[in-house]
Amino acid sequence: MEKVACTCSRPTTAQLSTQLVVVTLTHALTHRLLARRLYELGARRVIVTGTGPLGCVPAELALHSRRGECAAELTRAVDLYNPQLVNMVRGLNRAIGAEVFVTANTNRMNFDYISNPQNYGFTNVQVACCGQGPYNGIGLCTAASNVCDDREAFAFWDAFHPTEKANRIVVGQFMHGSTEYMHPMNLSTILAVDDEERRL
């Protein structure tokens, strides 16, 4: 028997740990206990949101960024996790035989304005409006914090949370976004379909 040498590169410990976290979280979700239970209790429309751009929030920039770049490992974890979540939801809908669960690609929704801030009227998508330290990403928003003059210009209110303006953009995608953002359909379509079904 001929031996073949593998010239494969081995993943780093960080890559393995990210993949393990993603697989573990997805596996836990695939048990579908909560989702199945919600359906058994009568829920007929449930939105399941993926994770947002965790590596790009001011708290992560403060800890891991020198020039404003997103934390690569968290960004990679989000990129691995969200598609698996969508597949899990599709499988759950197939098992039920109806499109009860709708996925919201919140990472894409948020990343749109992070990567093209001028298209959304933001002048700052890295620094929080309220906080301390680098990128205002350290600690809580308190009376001792730095506070921006115009929160409409900022994408993040504090170290983790989007501003009201950023949340309105996300809600707009929930309501009217294409299947790139909402799968299998957005909330406006769901409301129209459900209204039509009630009339029949």
N, C-alpha and C positions, 0 to 999 in steps of 0.2 A: 504494500500500500504506500502510495506516494504521500509525503507530508508537504503541506502547503503552509508557508509562513504568512502570517497576517501582518500587513503593514498598516493596520487600522490605527488611527489615533485614539488614545483613551481619553474619555471625558475627564475634565477636572473635577475635584471634589465639589466645587461650587456649582458646576453644571449638574452633577448628579443630585446634589441636594435640592436644587431648583426643580428638577424633573420629578424627584421623589415627592416634594410638597405638592406639585401640581397633580400628579397621579393619585396621591393620597386624598387630596381634597375632592377630586373628581370621582374617585371610587366611593367616597363617603356619600357624595350626592347621588350616585347611581343607585344606591340602596332605595332611594326615592321614598323613604318613609314619610317625611314631611309632606312632600308633594302628593303622594298617594293618599295620605290622610286628609289633606285639604280637599282633594277630589271626592273622597268618601263623605266628607262633611257637607258637600254641595257646591264647592267652588267650581266655577265653570270658566273663569278667565283669571289667570294669574300671570303677572309679569315677573320674570326672573332676570335680574340684572347681572351682567358680568362685572368684573372689577374694572375700575377706571384706570387712569394712567398713574399707578402707584409710584413708579420711579420718577415722576415729574413733579410731584407735589413739593412745595417749599421745604417741608421737613426733611425730605430725602435729599433735596439739593443742598441744604445746609450741612447734612452729614457726609455726602458722597461726591459733591460736585465742586470743581474748581473754576469752571468757566460756564456754568449754567446748563451743562449737559445732563440729561436724565440718568438716573442710576440704572446701569445696564442690566444687572441681575434681576431687579424687580421688573423691569420692562420685559425681559425675557420670560419671566414667570407668568406675567399677564398674557403675553403672546401665546404661551403654551396652554394656559388654563381656559381662557375664554372660548376657543374653538371646541374644546372638550365639553364645556358646559352646554354649548349649542347642540352638540351631538347627543348629549344625555337628554336634553329637553325634546329633541326630535324623536328619540327612542321612546320616551315616556308618552308623548302624544300618539305615536303609532300603537303602543300597547293599550292605550285608552280608546283609541279609535276616533279621536276628535282633537282639534287644536285648542286645547285648554290652556296650555302653557306657552307664553310668548317670551322670547328672549330679546333683551335690549342690549345692544352693543355700546355700553356707556364708555368704553375705552375709546372707540372711534368717535363718538359724539364729542367727548372732551378733547381728544387729540386734534380734531379739526381746528378748534380755536387756539390750541397751544401751538400748533405748527404754522398757522396763518392768522396771527392775532389781528393784523390790520383789516382783514376781511370781516371781522366781527366787532371792530371798534375798540379793541384792547390795545393799550400801549405797554402793558406789563403782564406777562404770563409766567414769570418766575418768582417774583417777590410777592409775599402775601401783603395784603392791605394792612393787616394788624398783626404784630408779633415782635419778636426780638431776634437779634443775632443775624448771621448771614441769611439772606433771602427772607428775613423776618420769619424764619422757619424753626426757631427754637422756642419752646415753651408755649404757654397759652396766651390768648389775647386778653390782656388785663388793663387796668388803668395806667400801669407803668409802661405799656407797649408803645411802639412807634405806630402811628395810625396815618394812613394815606389821606390826602386831601380829596381825592376823587375816586371813590370805590368803583364807579362805572368803568374806569380805565384799567382795573385790575381783574384778572381771572380768578385769583384766589383771595378769599377773605382772611383765612388764617393758615396755619401750617398745613392743613389737610383739606379744608372745605372750599368749594367754589363760591364765588360771590353770587348774589341774587341774579345779576345779569347773566353769568355763566349758566346758572341753573335754568334760567328762562330759555336759553339756547337748547339745553338738553331736553327740557319739556317739549319744546317745539319739535324736536326729532321724535320723541315718544308719540306725539300726536300725528305728525305728518311725514315722518322719515320714510325713506325707501327701505327695501328689505336688507340693504347693507347695514341699516341701523336697527330695524325691528323685524324679527322673523317669527312667524310667517307673515305678519301684517302689523301695521301701526294702529294706534288706538282709534283714530278716526274711522278707519276701515272696520275695526272690530265693532265700534258703536253702530255703524251703518248695517253691518251683517246681523248683529244681534237684534237691532230694531226690526229689520226685515223678517227675521225668524219669528219674532213675537207676533207680527201681523198675520203670519200664515196660520 
